[in-house]
Amino acid sequence: MVESDRGSLPFALIHGEPLIACATWALDEAGVTATDLTVPWSAVVEASGESGEAYVLHDPLCPMTPAAFIAACVRTAVERDAVVVAVRPVTDTVKTVEDGLVGDTLDRDALVEVASPIVLPASVVVALESAPGGDFAELAAALAARYPVISVVAPPEARRVADPDDVRVLEALTAR
């Protein structure tokens, strides 16, 4: 669970539970073994190298990502020996800025927003010198520069939240 640089938002409530708890439960339901942050990266690398298990980075700001989707991403990463990055379509209008002036509108169909999870196959885990984490978009770009990456469209309930208003929208979207 990547919670660094997320502020207090992972502890906001959705359906009466903290976002981080919902995200953790999804990992557990998906059959992903959680790694304590006190476990040294070298131990993670050794275990992944021996077992062939993938390493899953899940963002508590995508708290309602379905367990079945996470499990499917893990299977894809292992079967295809590639990094799997969950993405969502961009729905906002995106403009270029040049010399301080607003320019052309970018084609949304060519853009994606990185969501969660990002799954690293064992071959990538053993090649990394340190634990990945932090900004998922930066991480996805860095991994794509070095390894095969498969982008998988995440379901709407896997959307990322940025503030309490987004949490309320996600809560309405995932109401039962």
Backbone as JSON, one array per atom type, in Angstrom:
{
  "sequence": "MVESDRGSLPFALIHGEPLIACATWALDEAGVTATDLTVPWSAVVEASGESGEAYVLHDPLCPMTPAAFIAACVRTAVERDAVVVAVRPVTDTVKTVEDGLVGDTLDRDALVEVASPIVLPASVVVALESAPGGDFAELAAALAARYPVISVVAPPEARRVADPDDVRVLEALTAR",
  "N": [[0.85, -1.16, 0.0], [0.74, 2.07, -0.99], [1.26, 4.87, 0.69], [2.64, 7.17, 1.14], [3.17, 10.68, 0.87], [0.47, 11.34, 0.59], [-0.99, 12.77, 2.33], [-3.65, 13.37, 4.65], [-5.82, 12.29, 3.41], [-6.07, 9.45, 2.78], [-7.26, 8.53, 5.09], [-9.77, 9.47, 5.18], [-13.32, 8.94, 5.26], [-15.22, 6.48, 3.54], [-18.25, 5.1, 2.82], [-18.39, 4.78, 5.57], [-15.94, 3.76, 6.33], [-12.33, 3.98, 6.54], [-10.5, 5.12, 3.67], [-8.03, 3.84, 3.23], [-8.37, 1.43, 4.57], [-10.38, 0.19, 3.06], [-9.02, -0.14, 0.64], [-6.99, -1.88, 1.46], [-8.45, -4.14, 2.22], [-9.4, -4.92, -0.28], [-7.04, -5.76, -1.52], [-6.41, -7.96, 0.11], [-8.66, -9.6, -0.37], [-8.18, -10.1, -3.02], [-6.16, -11.88, -2.87], [-3.6, -11.02, -2.48], [-0.55, -10.83, -0.82], [0.12, -8.77, 1.8], [2.8, -6.49, 2.33], [4.7, -5.45, 4.98], [5.78, -2.16, 5.74], [8.16, -2.1, 7.06], [9.65, -4.16, 6.16], [12.66, -4.93, 4.62], [13.66, -3.89, 1.32], [15.42, -5.64, 0.05], [14.69, -8.11, 1.12], [12.15, -8.42, 0.06], [12.8, -8.59, -2.65], [14.34, -10.95, -2.65], [12.4, -12.85, -1.81], [10.51, -12.62, -3.88], [12.04, -13.38, -6.05], [12.51, -16.06, -5.44], [9.92, -17.15, -5.24], [8.56, -16.27, -7.47], [6.49, -14.55, -7.32], [4.44, -11.72, -8.01], [4.76, -8.17, -7.4], [2.68, -5.92, -5.87], [1.57, -2.66, -6.16], [-0.57, -0.61, -4.55], [-2.81, 2.07, -4.44], [-4.15, 3.95, -1.84], [-5.77, 6.01, -2.55], [-7.31, 5.14, -4.55], [-9.53, 3.65, -3.55], [-11.73, 1.93, -3.93], [-11.18, 0.04, -5.81], [-11.93, -2.88, -7.43], [-11.49, -6.16, -6.04], [-11.41, -8.36, -7.78], [-10.52, -7.19, -10.13], [-7.94, -6.35, -9.38], [-6.79, -8.89, -8.9], [-6.91, -9.94, -11.5], [-5.13, -8.22, -12.79], [-2.75, -8.97, -11.54], [-2.53, -11.65, -12.4], [-2.18, -11.2, -15.17], [0.26, -9.78, -15.2], [2.03, -11.75, -14.26], [1.63, -13.9, -16.08], [2.34, -12.71, -18.53], [4.77, -11.65, -18.04], [5.24, -8.88, -17.61], [5.03, -5.42, -16.67], [2.05, -4.29, -15.24], [-0.2, -1.72, -15.6], [-2.83, -0.01, -14.24], [-5.28, 2.0, -15.73], [-7.34, 4.91, -16.3], [-9.75, 6.43, -18.47], [-9.24, 9.77, -19.7], [-11.31, 12.44, -18.98], [-11.54, 15.13, -18.77], [-11.09, 18.35, -20.36], [-8.06, 18.99, -21.93], [-5.48, 21.22, -22.32], [-2.73, 22.62, -24.17], [0.09, 24.56, -23.08], [2.01, 27.22, -24.03], [4.73, 29.31, -23.83], [3.4, 30.67, -21.78], [0.87, 31.0, -22.78], [-2.38, 29.77, -23.47], [-2.92, 26.98, -25.48], [-3.48, 24.63, -28.06], [-6.11, 22.12, -27.91], [-5.74, 18.97, -26.51], [-6.09, 15.64, -27.79], [-8.29, 13.71, -26.11], [-8.63, 10.98, -26.36], [-6.13, 9.97, -26.7], [-4.99, 10.05, -24.25], [-4.46, 8.94, -20.87], [-5.28, 8.39, -17.4], [-3.31, 7.41, -14.76], [-4.19, 4.82, -12.64], [-4.92, 2.48, -10.13], [-4.17, -0.92, -9.57], [-0.52, -0.92, -9.79], [1.36, -3.42, -11.09], [4.16, -5.41, -10.63], [6.03, -7.84, -12.28], [7.92, -10.7, -11.11], [10.43, -10.71, -12.41], [10.94, -8.0, -12.84], [10.88, -6.99, -10.25], [13.19, -8.18, -9.1], [15.11, -6.86, -10.54], [15.07, -4.22, -9.75], [16.65, -1.69, -7.85], [15.72, -0.41, -5.59], [12.78, -0.01, -3.53], [9.81, 0.66, -5.31], [7.54, 3.42, -5.5], [5.44, 6.15, -4.4], [4.53, 8.76, -6.59], [2.22, 7.62, -8.81], [1.9, 8.1, -11.59], [4.4, 9.11, -12.39], [5.95, 6.9, -11.69], [4.89, 4.91, -13.39], [5.67, 5.94, -15.88], [8.47, 5.87, -15.6], [8.9, 3.11, -15.31], [7.93, 2.22, -17.79], [9.9, 3.13, -19.45], [11.89, 1.3, -19.13], [10.93, -1.34, -19.06], [8.67, -3.87, -20.42], [5.33, -2.77, -20.62], [1.95, -3.15, -19.82], [-1.03, -1.58, -20.31], [-4.07, -1.48, -18.61], [-7.48, -0.98, -18.73], [-9.1, 0.33, -16.04], [-12.01, -0.33, -14.01], [-14.84, 1.94, -13.53], [-15.26, 2.32, -10.72], [-12.74, 2.21, -9.72], [-11.63, 4.65, -9.8], [-9.48, 7.44, -9.08], [-9.27, 9.44, -6.14], [-9.05, 12.87, -5.23], [-9.72, 14.73, -3.38], [-11.99, 15.56, -0.64], [-14.5, 15.98, -1.91], [-14.32, 14.39, -4.21], [-14.29, 11.93, -2.95], [-16.92, 11.76, -1.99], [-18.29, 11.63, -4.45], [-17.31, 9.18, -5.44], [-18.28, 7.54, -3.44], [-21.04, 7.73, -3.9], [-21.1, 6.58, -6.44], [-20.38, 3.97, -5.85], [-22.31, 3.04, -4.15], [-24.45, 0.63, -2.63]],
  "CA": [[0.0, 0.0, 0.0], [1.56, 3.28, -1.09], [0.54, 5.95, 1.36], [3.49, 8.35, 1.3], [2.78, 11.89, 0.13], [-0.97, 11.33, 0.34], [-1.64, 13.58, 3.35], [-4.61, 12.67, 5.51], [-6.94, 11.79, 2.61], [-6.3, 8.01, 2.91], [-8.0, 8.23, 6.31], [-11.14, 9.96, 5.02], [-14.26, 7.82, 5.28], [-16.12, 6.16, 2.44], [-19.15, 4.06, 3.35], [-18.12, 4.62, 6.98], [-14.63, 3.13, 6.56], [-11.21, 4.74, 5.95], [-10.11, 4.72, 2.31], [-6.91, 2.9, 3.28], [-8.89, 0.12, 4.97], [-11.07, -0.39, 1.89], [-8.0, -0.56, -0.32], [-6.3, -3.04, 2.04], [-9.36, -5.28, 2.13], [-9.44, -5.37, -1.68], [-5.81, -6.54, -1.74], [-6.57, -9.24, 0.8], [-9.65, -10.38, -1.11], [-7.56, -10.49, -4.29], [-5.14, -12.89, -2.61], [-2.28, -10.38, -2.46], [0.06, -10.8, 0.5], [0.59, -7.43, 2.13], [4.17, -6.39, 2.83], [4.87, -4.4, 5.96], [6.76, -1.17, 5.29], [9.43, -2.31, 7.74], [10.38, -5.24, 5.49], [13.64, -4.35, 3.71], [13.44, -4.19, -0.09], [16.22, -6.82, -0.29], [13.91, -9.3, 1.5], [11.08, -8.52, -0.94], [13.45, -9.07, -3.88], [14.69, -12.36, -2.45], [11.17, -13.65, -1.78], [9.9, -12.6, -5.21], [12.91, -14.18, -6.92], [12.33, -17.47, -5.12], [8.54, -17.6, -5.43], [8.0, -15.83, -8.74], [5.32, -13.72, -7.07], [4.45, -10.32, -8.43], [4.7, -7.16, -6.35], [1.54, -5.07, -6.18], [1.49, -1.34, -5.55], [-1.97, -0.18, -4.56], [-2.94, 3.42, -3.92], [-5.39, 4.11, -1.07], [-6.61, 7.03, -3.19], [-8.18, 4.37, -5.45], [-9.93, 2.7, -2.5], [-12.81, 1.01, -4.28], [-10.74, -0.83, -6.9], [-12.44, -4.23, -7.12], [-10.51, -7.22, -5.82], [-11.31, -9.18, -8.98], [-9.69, -6.44, -11.09], [-6.56, -6.46, -8.89], [-6.34, -10.26, -9.16], [-6.71, -10.08, -12.96], [-3.88, -7.51, -13.12], [-1.65, -9.82, -11.07], [-2.42, -12.79, -13.34], [-1.63, -10.7, -16.43], [1.68, -9.46, -15.0], [2.78, -13.0, -14.12], [1.54, -14.66, -17.33], [2.98, -12.01, -19.65], [6.05, -11.14, -17.55], [5.25, -7.46, -17.93], [4.42, -4.52, -15.7], [0.67, -3.96, -15.55], [-0.58, -0.42, -15.05], [-4.25, 0.29, -14.38], [-5.51, 3.37, -16.21], [-8.71, 5.37, -16.53], [-9.8, 7.42, -19.55], [-9.27, 11.18, -19.32], [-12.6, 13.03, -19.39], [-11.41, 16.59, -18.75], [-10.45, 18.99, -21.51], [-6.65, 19.24, -21.64], [-4.91, 22.19, -23.26], [-1.29, 22.86, -24.11], [0.48, 25.92, -22.7], [3.3, 27.54, -24.62], [5.11, 30.69, -23.51], [2.39, 31.26, -20.92], [-0.41, 31.15, -23.48], [-3.14, 28.54, -23.66], [-2.85, 26.59, -26.89], [-4.39, 23.63, -28.63], [-6.74, 21.09, -27.09], [-5.2, 17.64, -26.79], [-7.07, 14.58, -28.02], [-8.46, 12.9, -24.89], [-8.52, 9.55, -26.67], [-4.72, 9.59, -26.65], [-4.53, 10.26, -22.88], [-5.02, 8.12, -19.79], [-4.89, 8.73, -16.04], [-2.86, 6.21, -14.07], [-5.03, 4.49, -11.48], [-4.3, 1.49, -9.27], [-2.8, -1.08, -9.1], [0.62, -1.15, -10.68], [1.85, -4.76, -10.71], [5.49, -5.73, -11.16], [6.34, -9.27, -12.25], [9.14, -11.01, -10.35], [11.63, -10.31, -13.16], [11.16, -6.56, -12.63], [11.18, -6.82, -8.83], [14.59, -8.52, -8.83], [15.98, -5.93, -11.26], [15.01, -2.89, -9.15], [17.58, -1.48, -6.74], [15.01, 0.05, -4.41], [11.33, -0.16, -3.6], [9.11, 1.72, -6.03], [6.44, 4.02, -4.74], [5.23, 7.57, -4.65], [3.62, 9.21, -7.63], [1.97, 6.51, -9.73], [2.11, 8.5, -12.99], [5.85, 9.14, -12.59], [6.43, 5.52, -11.62], [4.49, 4.22, -14.62], [6.53, 6.44, -16.96], [9.83, 5.35, -15.38], [8.89, 1.67, -15.61], [7.73, 2.06, -19.24], [11.16, 3.42, -20.12], [12.82, 0.2, -18.92], [10.32, -2.67, -19.09], [7.39, -3.96, -21.13], [4.2, -2.34, -19.79], [0.6, -3.37, -20.36], [-2.05, -0.73, -19.69], [-5.36, -2.14, -18.51], [-8.49, -0.01, -18.33], [-9.72, 0.01, -14.76], [-13.44, -0.02, -13.96], [-15.12, 3.27, -12.98], [-15.13, 2.39, -9.28], [-11.32, 2.27, -9.39], [-11.16, 6.02, -10.01], [-8.66, 8.07, -8.04], [-9.85, 10.61, -5.48], [-8.06, 13.9, -4.95], [-10.18, 15.58, -2.29], [-13.22, 15.03, -0.05], [-15.6, 15.99, -2.88], [-14.16, 13.19, -5.02], [-14.68, 10.79, -2.11], [-18.39, 11.71, -2.0], [-18.71, 11.15, -5.77], [-16.99, 7.75, -5.48], [-19.21, 6.88, -2.53], [-22.31, 7.63, -4.61], [-20.9, 5.64, -7.54], [-20.24, 2.59, -5.35], [-23.37, 2.72, -3.19], [-25.11, -0.63, -2.95]],
  "C": [[0.91, 1.23, 0.0], [0.79, 4.43, -0.47], [1.38, 7.2, 1.56], [3.01, 9.47, 0.39], [1.31, 11.92, -0.23], [-1.72, 12.2, 1.35], [-2.58, 12.75, 4.2], [-5.75, 12.05, 4.72], [-7.12, 10.27, 2.7], [-7.11, 7.61, 4.14], [-9.4, 8.84, 6.3], [-12.05, 8.73, 4.95], [-15.05, 7.73, 3.99], [-16.96, 4.98, 2.92], [-18.84, 3.75, 4.81], [-16.78, 4.01, 7.32], [-13.53, 4.0, 5.95], [-10.86, 4.21, 4.55], [-9.02, 3.65, 2.36], [-7.37, 1.51, 3.71], [-9.58, -0.56, 3.81], [-10.07, -0.92, 0.87], [-7.28, -1.81, 0.18], [-7.17, -4.29, 1.94], [-9.44, -5.82, 0.71], [-8.19, -6.2, -2.01], [-5.93, -7.92, -1.12], [-7.53, -10.15, 0.05], [-9.1, -10.87, -2.45], [-6.48, -11.54, -4.12], [-3.73, -12.33, -2.61], [-1.77, -10.35, -1.02], [0.61, -9.41, 0.75], [2.01, -7.49, 2.68], [4.23, -5.21, 3.78], [5.96, -3.44, 5.48], [8.11, -1.32, 5.98], [10.25, -3.43, 7.1], [11.37, -4.61, 4.51], [13.37, -4.79, 2.26], [14.22, -5.44, -0.5], [15.47, -8.11, 0.05], [12.76, -9.51, 0.52], [11.65, -9.09, -2.24], [13.77, -10.55, -3.77], [13.45, -13.25, -2.51], [10.53, -13.73, -3.16], [10.72, -13.46, -6.18], [12.73, -15.66, -6.71], [10.93, -17.98, -5.49], [7.96, -17.27, -6.8], [6.78, -14.94, -8.58], [5.53, -12.29, -7.57], [4.39, -9.42, -7.2], [3.63, -6.16, -6.75], [1.63, -3.76, -5.42], [0.04, -0.89, -5.69], [-2.05, 1.17, -3.87], [-4.24, 3.54, -3.13], [-6.29, 5.22, -1.62], [-7.43, 6.44, -4.34], [-8.81, 3.27, -4.59], [-10.95, 1.66, -2.91], [-12.46, 0.14, -5.5], [-11.18, -2.25, -6.56], [-11.33, -5.26, -7.0], [-10.33, -8.08, -7.07], [-10.44, -8.51, -10.04], [-8.22, -6.53, -10.67], [-6.01, -7.85, -9.19], [-6.07, -10.5, -10.64], [-5.42, -9.38, -13.39], [-2.67, -8.33, -12.7], [-1.44, -10.99, -12.02], [-1.77, -12.34, -14.65], [-0.14, -10.42, -16.3], [2.53, -10.73, -14.95], [2.79, -13.77, -15.45], [2.33, -14.02, -18.47], [4.35, -11.46, -19.3], [6.24, -9.67, -17.94], [4.63, -6.68, -16.78], [2.99, -4.26, -16.16], [0.32, -2.67, -14.83], [-2.07, -0.21, -15.31], [-4.4, 1.75, -14.78], [-7.0, 3.64, -16.32], [-8.68, 6.37, -17.68], [-9.81, 8.84, -18.97], [-10.58, 11.76, -19.85], [-12.56, 14.56, -19.39], [-10.83, 17.09, -20.07], [-9.03, 19.35, -21.1], [-6.09, 20.13, -22.74], [-3.4, 22.22, -23.11], [-1.08, 24.3, -23.65], [1.87, 26.14, -23.27], [3.57, 29.02, -24.4], [4.03, 31.41, -22.7], [1.03, 31.46, -21.56], [-1.08, 29.79, -23.66], [-3.2, 28.24, -25.15], [-3.91, 25.59, -27.28], [-4.98, 22.7, -27.57], [-6.16, 19.74, -27.5], [-6.34, 16.65, -26.98], [-7.15, 13.69, -26.79], [-8.29, 11.41, -25.16], [-7.08, 9.05, -26.62], [-4.15, 9.69, -25.23], [-5.17, 9.27, -21.92], [-4.54, 8.71, -18.46], [-4.48, 7.43, -15.36], [-3.71, 6.03, -12.82], [-4.25, 3.49, -10.61], [-4.95, 0.15, -9.54], [-1.77, -0.92, -10.23], [1.21, -2.47, -10.19], [3.17, -5.04, -11.42], [5.7, -7.24, -11.13], [7.67, -9.48, -11.52], [10.4, -10.57, -11.08], [11.96, -8.83, -12.99], [11.54, -6.31, -11.18], [12.67, -7.07, -8.58], [15.57, -7.58, -9.53], [16.02, -4.53, -10.62], [15.93, -2.8, -7.94], [16.88, -1.06, -5.46], [13.51, -0.09, -4.62], [10.7, 0.99, -4.38], [8.01, 2.28, -5.15], [6.24, 5.45, -5.16], [4.2, 7.85, -5.71], [3.44, 8.12, -8.67], [2.21, 6.88, -11.19], [3.6, 8.54, -13.3], [6.43, 7.73, -12.6], [6.11, 4.76, -12.9], [5.38, 4.65, -15.79], [7.95, 5.89, -16.82], [9.91, 3.86, -15.71], [8.75, 1.43, -17.11], [9.01, 2.33, -20.02], [12.13, 2.24, -20.06], [12.25, -1.2, -19.16], [9.08, -2.69, -19.97], [6.25, -3.61, -20.15], [2.91, -2.6, -20.54], [-0.34, -2.46, -19.59], [-3.38, -1.45, -19.74], [-6.38, -1.11, -18.02], [-9.2, -0.49, -17.07], [-11.2, 0.37, -14.79], [-13.67, 1.35, -13.3], [-14.94, 3.37, -11.46], [-13.68, 2.42, -8.81], [-10.76, 3.69, -9.55], [-10.41, 6.55, -8.79], [-9.4, 9.27, -7.45], [-8.74, 11.59, -5.15], [-8.44, 14.78, -3.77], [-11.49, 15.0, -1.73], [-14.42, 15.03, -1.0], [-15.53, 14.76, -3.79], [-14.57, 11.93, -4.25], [-16.2, 10.64, -2.12], [-18.93, 11.21, -3.35], [-18.48, 9.65, -5.87], [-17.93, 6.96, -4.57], [-20.58, 6.7, -3.21], [-22.22, 6.6, -5.73], [-20.9, 4.19, -7.06], [-21.28, 2.23, -4.3], [-24.06, 1.44, -3.61], [-26.59, -0.51, -2.87]]
}
